[in-house]
Amino acid sequence: MPFIPHTEPDIAAMLASIGAPNIDALFDEIPAALRSGKVLSAVYRVGAYRAATGTPHGYALRLLVEPSRAVAAQTMALAN
């Protein structure tokens, strides 16, 4: 089945149904450093290992963020 992108009226109707003025509003709660930086992720094991298989009982996801140069420069300026 081919991919058919949403039309502008489709997008407007979806945003109206959740009360968002635009797509950017959906990301307002995400800190600017996360939105403007490069997000690196790391998956790591948590919990004890299963004796039978040697695999962990669970995994976790930690997001590591490399801030953009502009954000890093601003942070350094504020620190000084």
Backbone as CSV, one residue per row, in Angstrom:
resi,resn,N_x,N_y,N_z,CA_x,CA_y,CA_z,C_x,C_y,C_z
1,MET,0.848,-1.166,0.000,0.000,0.000,0.000,0.903,1.243,0.000
2,PRO,0.675,2.193,-0.885,1.520,3.382,-0.942,1.255,4.317,0.242
3,PHE,2.282,5.066,0.587,2.146,6.066,1.655,1.470,7.302,1.085
4,ILE,0.406,7.730,1.715,-0.294,8.943,1.304,-0.196,9.921,2.468
5,PRO,0.582,10.999,2.313,0.763,11.936,3.420,-0.538,12.668,3.756
6,HIS,-0.598,13.144,4.977,-1.770,13.903,5.409,-1.817,15.238,4.679
7,THR,-3.012,15.654,4.342,-3.187,16.951,3.698,-3.225,18.028,4.776
8,GLU,-3.081,19.265,4.374,-3.149,20.380,5.324,-4.485,20.387,6.080
9,PRO,-5.623,20.176,5.398,-6.896,20.105,6.140,-6.931,18.936,7.137
10,ASP,-6.324,17.789,6.774,-6.257,16.651,7.704,-5.492,17.038,8.963
11,ILE,-4.349,17.667,8.764,-3.505,18.070,9.892,-4.231,19.083,10.759
12,ALA,-4.870,20.067,10.138,-5.613,21.080,10.892,-6.729,20.449,11.712
13,ALA,-7.423,19.470,11.131,-8.510,18.801,11.850,-7.966,18.003,13.039
14,MET,-6.848,17.317,12.855,-6.253,16.542,13.958,-5.801,17.463,15.083
15,LEU,-5.147,18.571,14.728,-4.689,19.515,15.743,-5.881,20.130,16.479
16,ALA,-6.933,20.470,15.748,-8.127,21.054,16.370,-8.770,20.069,17.345
17,SER,-8.731,18.786,17.012,-9.374,17.794,17.880,-8.660,17.635,19.218
18,ILE,-7.374,17.995,19.274,-6.650,17.925,20.552,-6.387,19.306,21.147
19,GLY,-6.863,20.338,20.479,-6.735,21.692,21.000,-5.361,22.306,20.838
20,ALA,-4.588,21.843,19.866,-3.251,22.400,19.628,-3.324,23.385,18.461
21,PRO,-2.723,24.561,18.623,-2.789,25.546,17.541,-1.929,25.171,16.331
22,ASN,-0.846,24.433,16.561,0.043,24.018,15.475,0.894,22.838,15.942
23,ILE,1.650,22.264,15.034,2.466,21.095,15.374,3.540,21.439,16.392
24,ASP,4.140,22.622,16.272,5.193,23.019,17.215,4.699,23.033,18.661
25,ALA,3.429,23.325,18.864,2.868,23.356,20.220,2.932,21.985,20.894
26,LEU,2.981,20.926,20.091,3.057,19.577,20.656,4.401,19.335,21.348
27,PHE,5.408,20.139,21.009,6.746,19.946,21.542,7.145,21.020,22.553
28,ASP,6.214,21.895,22.937,6.520,23.005,23.841,7.078,22.568,25.194
29,GLU,6.639,21.424,25.688,7.081,20.976,27.009,8.470,20.352,26.996
30,ILE,9.006,20.089,25.836,10.356,19.534,25.731,11.340,20.695,25.864
31,PRO,12.304,20.611,26.794,13.259,21.706,26.976,13.991,22.045,25.671
32,ALA,14.303,23.313,25.511,14.951,23.782,24.283,16.260,23.046,24.017
33,ALA,17.004,22.721,25.067,18.278,22.023,24.885,18.072,20.670,24.220
34,LEU,16.961,20.033,24.509,16.686,18.739,23.885,16.210,18.905,22.451
35,ARG,15.481,19.985,22.192,14.964,20.195,20.840,16.036,20.680,19.884
36,SER,17.018,21.426,20.370,18.000,22.008,19.466,19.313,21.249,19.421
37,GLY,19.501,20.311,20.313,20.750,19.569,20.329,20.643,18.246,19.609
38,LYS,21.752,17.586,19.559,21.790,16.259,18.961,21.506,15.250,20.071
39,VAL,20.476,14.460,19.897,20.104,13.496,20.928,20.805,12.180,20.642
40,LEU,21.560,11.737,21.610,22.228,10.446,21.547,21.501,9.549,22.537
41,SER,21.305,8.327,22.210,20.612,7.453,23.147,21.484,6.261,23.493
42,ALA,21.247,5.736,24.666,21.976,4.564,25.104,21.006,3.609,25.777
43,VAL,21.035,2.371,25.375,20.218,1.348,25.999,21.141,0.545,26.905
44,TYR,20.726,0.330,28.120,21.557,-0.445,29.027,20.713,-1.431,29.804
45,ARG,21.381,-2.440,30.340,20.683,-3.499,31.060,20.436,-3.082,32.496
46,VAL,19.303,-3.478,33.019,18.985,-3.232,34.423,18.504,-4.526,35.055
47,GLY,18.732,-4.640,36.338,18.253,-5.813,37.069,19.211,-6.981,36.991
48,ALA,18.836,-8.004,37.679,19.650,-9.217,37.728,19.562,-9.967,36.405
49,TYR,20.541,-10.806,36.165,20.539,-11.633,34.964,19.797,-12.935,35.220
50,ARG,19.148,-13.425,34.185,18.482,-14.726,34.275,19.557,-15.813,34.228
51,ALA,19.537,-16.684,35.188,20.553,-17.732,35.260,20.513,-18.654,34.053
52,ALA,19.331,-18.964,33.584,19.198,-19.927,32.485,19.722,-19.391,31.159
53,THR,19.512,-18.095,30.916,19.864,-17.541,29.606,21.001,-16.542,29.639
54,GLY,21.276,-15.968,30.814,22.312,-14.943,30.909,21.858,-13.574,30.438
55,THR,20.574,-13.442,30.149,20.046,-12.154,29.710,19.506,-11.378,30.905
56,PRO,19.492,-10.045,30.823,18.985,-9.251,31.947,17.464,-9.322,32.039
57,HIS,16.965,-8.977,33.198,15.515,-8.961,33.396,14.866,-7.756,32.722
58,GLY,15.623,-6.714,32.454,15.027,-5.539,31.827,16.062,-4.654,31.169
59,TYR,15.576,-3.714,30.424,16.420,-2.728,29.754,15.876,-1.344,30.073
60,ALA,16.725,-0.357,29.979,16.308,1.026,30.187,16.893,1.867,29.058
61,LEU,16.298,2.997,28.842,16.773,3.910,27.809,17.178,5.207,28.486
62,ARG,18.396,5.625,28.265,18.871,6.896,28.799,19.154,7.791,27.602
63,LEU,18.588,8.977,27.612,18.836,9.924,26.533,19.999,10.820,26.917
64,LEU,20.966,10.876,26.065,22.099,11.760,26.249,21.977,12.848,25.191
65,VAL,22.147,14.084,25.605,21.949,15.190,24.679,23.246,15.948,24.494
66,GLU,23.615,16.117,23.251,24.763,16.939,22.912,24.188,18.283,22.477
67,PRO,24.347,19.323,23.298,23.715,20.601,22.945,24.326,21.201,21.684
68,SER,23.536,21.995,21.015,24.052,22.685,19.837,25.124,23.669,20.281
69,ARG,25.933,24.092,19.369,27.021,25.029,19.712,26.480,26.342,20.270
70,ALA,25.339,26.790,19.745,24.756,28.045,20.225,24.319,27.921,21.673
71,VAL,23.663,26.808,22.016,23.213,26.592,23.385,24.404,26.439,24.315
72,ALA,25.440,25.711,23.856,26.644,25.526,24.676,27.340,26.861,24.915
73,ALA,27.435,27.701,23.901,28.076,29.008,24.052,27.299,29.888,25.009
74,GLN,25.972,29.854,24.919,25.130,30.643,25.816,25.285,30.168,27.255
75,THR,25.358,28.855,27.458,25.531,28.296,28.799,26.876,28.706,29.369
76,MET,27.907,28.672,28.555,29.254,29.079,29.014,29.270,30.561,29.359
77,ALA,28.574,31.382,28.572,28.532,32.811,28.848,27.828,33.097,30.155
78,LEU,26.773,32.362,30.447,26.046,32.544,31.698,26.874,32.078,32.901
79,ALA,27.703,31.052,32.690,28.535,30.517,33.776,29.647,31.499,34.153
80,ASN,30.087,32.282,33.182,31.170,33.237,33.452,30.570,34.495,33.954
